[in-house]
Amino acid sequence: MSGFNLPANFHSDPERLLRKRRVHTVCSSAAPTAPIALAKTLRDYSTPTVANMPTGPAVNMGNGSFEICTGLISMVQASQFYGLPSEDANAHLQNFLELCDTVIIKDVVQNNIRLRLFPFSLTVKAKQWFYENKEDVDTWEKCSAAFLAKFFPMSRTSALRGKISNFQQSSLESIPKAWETGLCSRTSTKASWPCPRGT
């Protein structure tokens, strides 16, 4: 660089200088008793590692362990919950429990299977919520309660109560037909309970 008076100890590549000194120090030391860990570069610290990746909650299985077959995982992933306002968390949980109840593993509590499988039933926003709260959802009871509290809030329950309270029947309709028509037309495509017409 012209026009500047640089100090005599200036180096244009300080990382290379540090590596030389590190290698020189390691080589010149007399028979070390333990392996010397080389210092990490700034790039090493900024690169993500597998140790920082979120995984599901630690399931307390006692002395044993269990394996979940990939077919069951695929079935659970076939109807994932995204965490969108139009989705029905209650229906998702019901479907999930039906799938989990098809599997029995000897000497394994059913709630442990549910807790281990539940992250596979979530994606996008819902999965992000799950990993952010995985310390709080270390049992199936806590997990299901927290899931419903987050994705099926009291405001939604109140709105459903309001729809039921405001039920109206026209003079030419039977009660079952009015109920079917009224609820199916007022709810979203993913109704809060199964629509009799299947819409």
Buried (B, 14 or more C-beta within 10 A) or exposed (E): EEEEEEEEEEEEEEEEEEBEEEEEEEEEEEEEEEEEEEEEEEEEEEEEEEEEEEEBBEBEBEEEEBEBEEEBBEBBEEEBBBBEEEBBBBBBBEBBEEBBEEBEBEEBBBBBBBBBBBBBBBBEBBBEBBBEBBEEBEBBEBBBEBBBEBBBEEEBEEEBEEBEEEEEBEEEBEEEEBBBBBBBEEBEEEBBEEBBEEE
